[in-house]
Amino acid sequence: MQNLSQVLASSSVADSLQTVLIQTTDTCVAISDVLKQGSLAGILGMAGNENVQGEEQKKLDVISNDMLKDALLACPAVRAIASEEEEDIVPANTNGEYLIAFDPLDGSSNIDINAMVGTIFSIYRQIGDNPAEEKDFLIPGKEQVAAGYVLYGPSSMLVLSTGNGVNMFTLDPKTNTFLLTEKGVSIQPETQEFAINMSNQRFWSDSIQNYVDDLVKGKEGRRNKDFNMRWVAAMVGDVHRILCRGGVFLYPWDKKDPSKPGKLRLMYEANPMAMLLEQAGGKAHTHTDRILDIQPSAIHQRVAVILGAANEVDKCLSY
């Protein structure tokens, strides 16, 4: 059974990118260890401040962000980082080759109930003679050289693409290394499972309400088949389920705050997940655009998200 380093070394991944990926995933192993301590280490609960999105931070949001930030700024191949928890990008090494955007702890509302959370990351190659600026990060997702996440669940798992399919690795707690456990993940184009936050139903557009209503009606409706609904309340958990057994995930625009085009962040949530889904044979769109084609306008830009089984994404968009 190959470990992550061996898989990367046997592929066409550049040595410098391998360094960034190993630094990132090694830090995720350390985050996994911290999570295991839970209330024993006094790390649960609120941090008492808000992030740039105006969301109240959990203690572990701050801890995991600082761990990744410190590790990646010390990596010579990293030119700059962008994080959900940082207002601005953070320049690292001007001579570095890679920009990395990350959500240090996706689904942090799950922390205090010991449910699934994860770290999501997106990597671009970009060089320059001057320290990096925000505009350097504003690259469409189709230019990503790597994307992935680490899911902290009953076992910690790394799901990674470097542009040649999707592989899954499982953390061996005896050696603290990620071992390849599934190669070439693929998603079936049809599904009977969907994930959406139904509490927002009254705020959705009519088209999304009609689509979900048809899913709920099952065999008695015009879709003529029954669907199951699942909702983890962490994008990383819902996407992992889709990669494992299919499905479709939606976080559509809603009129609670009409000025926002969506809830999920393009750079460090939608783009990396879209790369993984497409590399596995699925699709990832907003209501109008392929996510990976979007030209970002800001590092904290939000978008609507519809991703998963290819035929079901098409069906949803047809509404």
BELPEVEN-V486068 format. One line per field, one symbol per residue. phi: phi as a letter, one per 40 degrees, with the letter a starting at -180 (. if undefined). psi: psi as a letter, one per 20 degrees, with the letter a starting at -180 (. if undefined). burial: 1 if it has 16 or more other C-alpha atoms within 10 Angstrom, else 0. Layout:
# BELPEVEN-V486068
phi: ???
psi: ???
burial: ???
This chain:
# BELPEVEN-V486068
phi: .ccddcccccbccddccdcccccccccccccdcccccfccbgbcgccgabcccgccccdcdcccccccdccccccdcccabbbdcbcbcbcbbdccbbbbbabcacgcccdcbfbcbabbabbbcabacbdcbddcccbdcccdcaaaabccbdbcbbbabbgbgbbbbbccccbfbcbcbabgcbbccbabbbbaccccdccccdccccccdccccfccbccgacbbbbacgadcccccccccaghbbbbcdacdbdcccibccccbbcccccccccccgcbabccbbcdcccccbacbdbacbbaiddcccdccccc
psi: pqrggggghiajpqghhggggggghhhhghgggghhhcihjkjraqijrqahijppqqghggghghggggghhiohiphrqpqhjpgrqoqeohjriqppqqohnpkiiigijkrprrppqppqpprrirqqrhhhimpqhijpiqqaqppnbhqppppqpkjlapqpqppoihikqppoipqlpqpqhqrkpqpqniijgiirrhghggghhhghhchiaihkqqqqpqohkohhghhggghhjraqppnrqrjgniipiahqpghjfgghhgggghhjjaqorahhqpgiipoqiqhkqqqqpoqbpghhgggghi.
burial: 0011001100001000111110111111101100100000001101000000000011111111101110011011111111111100111111111111111111111010001111111111111000110101101111011111111110011111111011111110000011110000111111111111000000110001101101110100000000101101111111111110011111111100000011111111111111111111111111100111010100111111111111111101100
